[in-house]
Amino acid sequence: MRPVDEEPPLPRRGRGLDPDGRPPYSLPSRSYYDPAAHRREMSAIFEHAWLYAGARCPPRAGRLRVEVGGREVTLEYGENGALRGRDRERDAAVAVEAFCGLLFVNLDAGAAPLHEAVEEAEAEIRAAAPRLDALHLAHRRHYELRANWKNVVDNYSECYHCPVAHRGFIDGHSQVATYSITIHPGYHHHSSAAKRRGDAGAAAGPSPKALGGWYLWPSTALEVYPTGIVSVLAVVPRAPEHSTLIIEWHCARERPTPAELAVIEFLHDTVRSEDFAIVESVQRGLRSRSFERGPLMVDAERSSMSEHAVQDFQARVLHACERVR
Ligand SMILES: [Fe+2]
């Protein structure tokens, strides 16, 4: 067995990848717990990607400290009125951009602008949440998960586990057969039809319109609920087998209404809690000596049972790490 601190093998483009450069198999299980693989991903991905920094801008004549991917960054306005940021640990400038009224930071000041990769996503989100700019951060939770950050994103990137793992939500609110994920250069768009009142099993709760989710590489997702509220999910890698998941709820008022709070608590008590149990169980399983990697199930229709978004995410991880070999 390889010593734990030695880097696990990484498939290279043209070796073990399909003609589009995508992996037919999942990432090596070791990359989900190996300290060297974790360090490689932190430097190859998290030091060069756009990461969620929060919804609040600094005061005009002051500074705001925010945590970005586990690092402390100071945001302030420059003399030209533009928002700028500084990584306190490295005392280096960082890139700052607003997306859908939310702040994103890239620790690489020379990174390609965020809006180039997600312009279409912003239009889709604004169409689904027309009052986006008037929303307030009304509720925030964070969860410490005994899981690698990729495991959390893998779980978010497919819904074939939904009929089994989220039976209560599926029975009452969502038509899983309509669950669709489309792949775009900088993001994945998730959508599914909600059950109409009168459908067998439809329950009161998140009401009968399409549910929309936008996963932004590498570690953020925005969800728009039919009630008009927006949820932001951000995964912060802490260690190879420890991630923090921040979940924010942006509502019309500074506090959620009782009805909004009921939706929030329903989702946390069902879908989120069920997913946390899955990712922690998967994390334990990844350490099994009998498992190295498995085939990714991708169908031509990109159906609700397909793992094409998992494949795309894992390909991005591979290619990002490949660039810094
Ligand atoms: Fe789930």
Residues whose N, C-alpha, C, O or C-beta is under 5 A from the ligand:
A	BS01	LIG	N155 V271 D275
